[in-house]
């Protein structure tokens, strides 16, 4: 086909998470007629919201960093940036309740100095490490800056082994490297590829002064990833069909694509498959990948979120991280949830949650409420109005050593079929940033093949 009108290039995007929505928007903006199919009754993938009584609850706490240029592009594209602002300057309260005597509060902050001096003052005063450990962190950070995250040799080594070689004590790993790494990688250092860890720490902490500043939604995630995303898709001319289950993909005799759904087939010139790796494996036509079973070797890792509603305010900070306790990160979600009666709603984000993911709610309640009382003295006299948990057993791909060789690129061996999802070879761990990047990459690969190349919105990825 050689025309230029909108109807002569048709794309089907399978999957309405961040990767699929991104791909659909970028294809539509290039003049392609796009149909987006999502099996759930909403968009947003695993970053979504639901109602619980009068509360609007996020299934899990999601944050991003200033260095997440793709996700920031996505927020701008759906007109949601103002609803998920970024800190003016990195500031993370870190409370250690295992310190002898009484809990000790430290902070990870950056200054206006250039990298790596921007974190030097904060590290020098960080009370959770000894002077020798703080000095050792500086040496390890300089060594980390010299690593190339794209080096395949780094993919086969675990982060903890490398940290040990740099003289990092178990306490340093717990109080600094895992404090950041578990939240961003969904794995402890011993279970994480050095390549992915190097990418996170180099990009987030050692690339530029403000790269690590934290942003998060001040509204329910569903408002960003479903409501605003759907509005943007509609405005771009995308046909979005929810509760649409795709059953098969196949090539047509004319070289196009047939997408079979439970409601009938669709024809397309190109297809973007933006679903989790196991679902993608089940839909890939024969010959699309040389070794499709490698997708099944990409493991998954769980995230547990513990939700507690108190009858009064017990936390003054918007969030904090914790040491010496099973609690990892605690966020105040009162305003975003719509709670207006003077109580406070806290969400505990528990990554790498293999130990807790299948525990009954009663067990988790008995475990975490006393820990919150240790961390927050004001909680000791507060009444718990509600306690519930949300579980994502396959929240992310597991960033284990060797995973890099398993992650496929966006192009398949079958013309016109592209892969998207945070599990593809983005160079990033399983984050909202990685998902959006994968959607952009898939869309631009498809556009190039369709003869409609388009300037990539990320400056570093032309």
PyMOL commands that set and color helices and strands:
alter all, ss='L'
color gray80, all
select helices_A, chain A and resi 6-8+18-29+69-77+81-83+117-124+131-145+152-155+159-165+170-185+189-191+194-205+221-236+277-283+292-297+334-337+361-375+377-381+403-405+432-449
alter helices_A, ss='H'
color red, helices_A
select strands_A, chain A and resi 10-14+33-38+49-52+55-58+63-65+91-96+104-109+214-216+239-242+246-251+257-261+264-268+270-273+300-310+319-323+329-332+344-351+384-397+417-419
alter strands_A, ss='S'
color yellow, strands_A
deselect
rebuild
show_as cartoon
